[in-house]
């Protein structure tokens, strides 16, 4: 009985994206919305938005890196050949 009919590369890429997304949601949950809060009082504070964007981008890419490392260590799709 054959159980794996997927591309290992595609499965790994999807897993990396899912893990990175979950990591992003967990890490950025406490960041709040500094830009939206500041805009209520001062509409010209684009630097707050840029700084927040950089932090969130960094968190997402750290999640991608951690997911890749995890996949290299655990190799969950190694039994599925191309």
N, C-alpha and C positions, 0 to 999 in steps of 0.2 A: 504494500500500500504506500503510495507516494503522498507525502504530506506537504511538501514545499514546492510551489510552482511560482515563486516570485523571484524577481531580480534582487540579488543580495545587495547590490549597490543602491538600488532604489529603497529597499527596506532600511538600510543603514542611514541613508539621507533623511528619510521620513522620521526615523527614530531620533536622530540628532535634532531635527526641527522641533519635534514634540517635547523632548527633554529641555531644550533651550527655552521654549515658550513657557513651560511650567516654571522653570527657574526664574525667568523674567517676571512672571506674575507674582511669584513669592517674594523676590527681592524688591521689586518696585512698589509693592503694596503699601509700604510705610513711607514712601517718598512724598505722598500728598500731591496737591496740584498747585505748586507755587506760582506758576504763570497765571492761571485763572484767578487765584486769590489776589495777586498783585494788580492785575488789570482792573479790578473793581475800584481801586483807588488811584492808580497811576497807569494810564493806557500806553505809555511809551517805554515799558520795561522789557524789551526784547532780549536783553542779556540773561534774564532769569530763564526764559524759554530755552535759549541756547545751552545754558549750563545743565538744565534738567534733561534736555535731549541727549547731551553727551553722556550723562550718567546712565540713562536708560539704554542707550546704544551699547555702552560698555558692559552693562549687566547682561544684555542679550548675547553678546559675543563671548563673554565668559561662560555663559550657559552652553553655547555651541562647543566651545573648547572642552568643557567638562563632559559633555555628551560624547564627543569624539574619543576622549581618553577612556571613558567608560566602555564604549563599544570595542575599542582596541583591547581592553583588558578582558571583558566578559564574552565577547564574540557571540552574541545571541543567535546569529543567523549562520553560523559556520556549518551547520549540518545541511543547509540548503545550498546546493550547488547551482551554478548557472546553466 
